[in-house]
């Protein structure tokens, strides 16, 4: 077997944008930053969040929200 062929497999800290952190092992050299994790992802939390980009969701709701329905 050749020596020095495989990358180093060391402990790294993964940080989510919600503030959740955990330690795992990876070939990455530094810490890893992710946008969503199992603590804040809508699939795991059961919450449905609509990300409103430039007021499009609100404009859609105003346009198609008909009173009396």
C-alpha positions, 0 to 999 in steps of 0.5 A: 500500500502506498503511504500518504495517499489518503487525505487526513480525516480529522475532527471539524466543527460544523456551524449552521446559520441558526447557531447550532454547532456540532463536531464530526470528522471530515477531510475538510481542513477548517470548520464548515458553515452550512445554511440549514441543519436538522434543527432549523430545516422545515422538513424536520421542524414541521414549520412552513416558512415562505421566504419573501423575496422583494415582496412577491409573496405579499403581492401574490396574496393581495392579488388573489385574496378575494373577500368572502371565500 
